[in-house]
Amino acid sequence: MVLFQLTIMRFITIYIAQGFIFAFFLFLAIKILKRDRKRLNVIFAGFYISPVIGFFVNFIYGPMTDYNLVLLLNFVTNFGIYYSAIFLVVFDLILLKSEKVITTKKQTLIFLAYGIAMFCMIFFLFIPGAGVTLNNWSPVWSLPFFIYVVLVVSLGAVIPFLYLSFQIYKKFEDEVLKKKWKFFIYGFCCLIVFMYGIFVSNTLDIPIFRTVLGVIGLILAIAGGYLMYNGVGRQLEK
């Protein structure tokens, strides 16, 4: 049986704070796609859509108290949110190498490889003491799970994105383009700080830290999403 229980703080965190991020990211994705649905637009919009899907799943299971179901849907939420960064890696690769070099086949292979690495998070759920547990229905990560996720996200997306982004930046000669690209990188850094903050928060499981991160994270997510859109998304609309 699936029971429902939702504290005020949990409601605020899930349906107000995360709900605001959900709506804002969905709004940006729609703006990008409404203007044009060329390949770069779709990929960049995917960066916003992926966490939107994750947050939507979180809205569904937020009030549930079926332990196994919550763990499973939490995995889906994590996958949606943490998978998003790979869209930026592919986006950068296309800008740096061109669409002829980074074909749709190569693009699919990159998405698939990163997706498999992210999907492997689910196997930790079946290893006692090495996966994710629930404390007052909030996820608590074990150290092995924390290390695995940090390694996958860092090596598979964060480091490649930063490297490629700086390579692209060095190719720009126009100062206006350089400034906009800086916004793009700064926005990503805001989102990554928020993401790593979630990793640490879920591992430490300190209630006050979760609350503070929720407030700071809302600011970082909105600022990061807007900076990235302002740096690149507006140009994609043209």
C-alpha positions in Angstrom: 0.0 0.0 0.0 1.2 3.5 -0.8 0.6 5.9 2.1 1.0 9.6 2.1 2.7 11.9 4.6 4.1 15.3 3.9 5.6 17.7 6.5 5.4 21.5 5.9 9.1 21.8 5.3 9.1 18.9 2.9 6.2 20.5 1.0 7.9 23.8 0.8 11.1 22.2 -0.5 9.5 20.0 -3.1 6.5 21.9 -4.3 7.5 25.5 -3.9 11.3 25.7 -4.2 11.8 22.9 -6.7 8.4 23.7 -8.3 9.8 27.2 -9.1 12.9 25.7 -10.6 10.8 23.3 -12.6 8.6 26.1 -14.0 11.5 28.3 -14.8 13.5 25.6 -16.6 10.5 24.5 -18.5 9.8 28.1 -19.6 13.4 28.5 -20.9 13.2 25.1 -22.8 10.0 26.1 -24.5 11.4 29.5 -25.5 14.4 27.8 -27.1 12.3 25.3 -28.9 9.6 27.6 -30.1 12.0 29.8 -32.0 13.7 26.9 -33.8 14.1 23.2 -33.5 17.5 22.8 -35.2 19.9 20.3 -33.6 21.7 22.8 -31.3 18.5 24.2 -30.0 17.1 20.7 -29.2 20.3 19.7 -27.4 20.5 22.9 -25.4 16.8 22.6 -24.5 17.5 19.1 -23.4 19.7 20.4 -20.7 16.7 22.1 -19.2 14.2 19.4 -20.0 16.1 16.6 -18.3 15.9 18.1 -14.8 12.3 19.1 -15.4 11.5 15.4 -15.9 13.4 14.6 -12.7 11.6 17.3 -10.7 8.2 16.1 -12.1 8.9 12.6 -10.8 9.9 14.0 -7.5 6.5 15.8 -7.3 4.8 12.5 -7.7 6.6 10.5 -5.1 7.2 13.4 -2.6 4.2 12.5 -0.3 4.6 8.7 -0.6 5.7 6.5 2.2 6.2 3.2 0.4 9.9 2.7 1.1 10.9 0.7 -2.0 8.8 2.8 -4.3 10.3 6.0 -3.0 13.8 4.7 -3.4 13.0 3.6 -7.0 11.4 7.0 -8.0 14.2 8.8 -6.2 16.6 7.1 -8.6 14.6 8.3 -11.5 14.7 11.8 -10.1 18.4 11.7 -9.6 18.9 10.3 -13.1 16.9 13.1 -14.7 18.7 15.9 -12.8 22.3 14.6 -13.0 22.0 13.4 -16.6 21.3 17.0 -17.8 25.0 18.0 -17.9 25.9 15.6 -20.7 23.7 17.7 -23.1 26.1 20.6 -22.5 29.1 18.4 -23.3 27.6 17.5 -26.7 26.6 21.1 -27.2 30.1 22.2 -26.8 31.5 19.4 -28.9 29.3 20.5 -31.8 30.3 24.1 -31.5 34.0 23.2 -31.3 34.1 20.5 -34.0 30.9 21.2 -36.1 27.9 19.1 -36.8 29.6 17.2 -39.6 32.3 15.9 -37.2 30.0 15.2 -34.3 27.3 13.3 -36.2 24.0 12.2 -34.7 25.5 8.7 -34.3 28.4 10.0 -32.3 26.1 12.2 -30.3 23.9 9.2 -29.5 26.9 7.1 -28.4 27.9 9.8 -26.0 24.4 10.1 -24.6 24.2 6.3 -24.3 27.6 5.9 -22.6 26.9 8.5 -20.0 23.4 7.2 -19.5 24.7 3.7 -18.8 27.1 5.1 -16.3 24.3 7.0 -14.6 21.9 4.0 -14.7 24.4 1.9 -12.8 23.4 4.0 -9.8 20.4 1.7 -9.4 22.6 -1.3 -8.6 23.7 0.4 -5.4 20.1 0.2 -4.2 20.6 -3.6 -3.8 23.9 -3.4 -1.9 23.3 -3.1 1.9 25.2 -0.2 3.4 26.5 1.0 0.0 23.5 2.6 -1.6 20.7 5.0 -0.5 18.5 4.8 2.6 15.7 7.0 3.8 15.6 9.2 6.9 12.2 10.8 7.4 11.7 10.1 3.7 14.7 12.1 2.7 17.5 10.2 0.8 20.7 9.5 2.7 23.7 8.5 0.6 26.3 6.0 1.6 30.0 7.0 1.0 30.4 4.5 -1.9 27.3 5.9 -3.6 28.5 9.5 -3.1 32.0 8.7 -4.5 30.4 6.9 -7.5 28.1 9.7 -8.4 30.7 12.4 -8.0 33.2 10.5 -10.2 30.6 9.9 -13.0 29.3 13.5 -13.0 32.8 15.0 -12.7 34.7 12.8 -15.2 31.8 12.3 -17.5 30.4 15.8 -17.7 31.8 18.6 -15.5 35.5 18.4 -16.4 34.8 17.8 -20.2 32.4 20.7 -20.3 34.8 23.1 -18.6 37.7 22.0 -20.8 35.6 22.3 -24.0 34.1 25.6 -22.9 37.5 27.2 -22.3 38.7 25.9 -25.7 35.7 27.6 -27.3 36.3 30.8 -25.4 39.9 31.0 -26.6 38.6 30.9 -30.2 36.4 34.0 -29.8 37.9 37.3 -31.0 34.7 39.4 -30.5 34.6 40.8 -26.9 30.8 40.7 -26.9 30.8 37.0 -27.7 33.5 36.4 -25.0 31.3 38.2 -22.4 28.3 36.1 -23.3 30.3 32.9 -23.2 31.5 33.9 -19.7 27.9 34.1 -18.6 27.4 30.6 -20.0 30.3 29.2 -18.0 29.4 31.2 -14.8 25.8 29.9 -15.1 27.1 26.3 -15.3 29.3 26.9 -12.3 26.3 28.1 -10.3 24.4 24.9 -11.1 27.4 22.6 -10.4 27.9 24.2 -7.0 24.2 23.5 -6.3 24.5 19.9 -7.6 27.6 19.1 -5.5 25.9 20.7 -2.6 23.1 18.2 -3.0 25.6 15.4 -3.1 27.2 16.5 0.2 23.8 17.3 1.8 22.4 13.8 1.0 25.6 12.2 2.4 25.9 14.2 5.6 22.1 14.1 6.3 22.1 17.2 8.5 18.6 18.8 8.6 19.7 22.4 9.0 22.2 21.9 6.1 19.4 20.6 3.9 17.3 23.6 4.7 20.0 26.2 4.1 21.0 24.4 0.9 17.4 24.5 -0.3 17.4 28.3 0.0 20.8 28.8 -1.5 20.1 26.2 -4.2 17.0 27.9 -5.4 19.0 31.1 -6.0 21.9 29.2 -7.6 19.6 27.2 -9.9 17.6 30.2 -11.1 20.7 32.4 -11.5 22.6 29.6 -13.2 19.8 28.7 -15.6 19.3 32.3 -16.6 23.0 33.1 -17.0 23.3 30.1 -19.4 20.3 31.1 -21.3 21.3 34.7 -21.5 24.8 33.7 -22.6 23.8 31.2 -25.3 20.0 30.6 -25.5 19.1 34.0 -26.8 21.6 33.5 -29.7 20.1 30.2 -30.5 16.7 31.8 -30.9 18.0 34.0 -33.7 
